[in-house]
Amino acid sequence: MFPFLKSFSFKLLIPLSLGVFALLPLRYLILSFFPDIQATENILSEQYSALSLWSLIFLYPLVEELIFRWILQGIILHHFVLQYKHSIIGILTGALLFGIAHQYLPMILAAFIMGLFVAWVFWKTQSLIAAIYIHILNNGLVLLPVLIKRPELNMIQELESIIGTSWLMMLSIGILIPSIIYIQKSTS
């Protein structure tokens, strides 16, 4: 019933990582339209314990990917690919459910965008490990300022102030597209 249990190919480690790095500025851009969330994240980040950080970086990605990719998206993809020969419905549905699970509009949008990338990678690689890796890397990078005890630090904002929003988005797209092409060619 669950055909998505292939092993992880280490040749995809760099393009998967670059894909995550490329999507972080998009997350920043989405969240910048909601200034209250940044203040809330800064307040919450000062209250994180070591256990909650460990859970947010490792445990939540594992559980969420088991639920959203392996079970939900796996069932949806299995059904639609076998019956209708369309994988896009499974990818969009998996990403949408993942986004909605984050409950707060800015986070829903940011999680949906990351969810699209993870859902597509999951479909292309048929590897739950790849999906979990992307999720762990994303959460680790987002929480990096908290981990290094500098919750006010926003690396994407710093980069944007140096090169500007337009250049930052072009840089992100310039990194994301070759990563997607490499993953596409490597898994075909």
Secondary structure, DSSP 8 states (H G I E B T S, - for coil): ---------GGGHHHHHHHHHHHHHHHHHHHHT-HHHHHHHHHHHTT--HHHHHIIIIIHHHHHHIIIIIIIIHHHHHHHHHHHS--HHHHHHHHHHHHHTT-SHHHHHHHHHHHHHHHHHHHHH--HHHHHHHHHHHHHHHHHHHHTT-TT--HHHHHHHHH-HHHHHHHHHHHHHHHHHHHHHHH-
